Amino acid sequence: MKRTVIIAGILAVATIAVTGVSLGQPKVATTTAEGANATAEVKIGNFTFGPTPLVVSVGTTVKWTNRDDIEHTVTSGDPEHRTGRFDLRLQGRGASTTVRFSEPGVYLYFCDRHPSMRGEIRVDP
């Protein structure tokens, strides 16, 4: 019986390695449009931002849409280090806001009302 369990465990590990499944790695979403008219969307639901991290090109406008019934914010930085780039309120379900990213870099953000809600935008040149 012990041999069967060990073999099954080895097969499971081998299957993960072969299929390229990586446990614990964040999903990265990218925009398909490029240039000044590119847009990407982050959905707010169940006290989370998603997708995060989001990878976009310079010039992309990111739209956050609140799918929760309560107010959230999209505040640049993190609770300990606010950057002051944006601090936008989303009053409740259906509210949305946008920010255009014109410089490459990594932009952290969070919800001021719920500091455990955090997200990241990566802007590629």
Summary of the structure (lengths in Angstrom):
residues: 125
radius of gyration: 18.8
end to end distance: 55.9
largest distance: 61.8
contacts: 322
relative contact order: 0.19
helix: 14%
strand: 47%
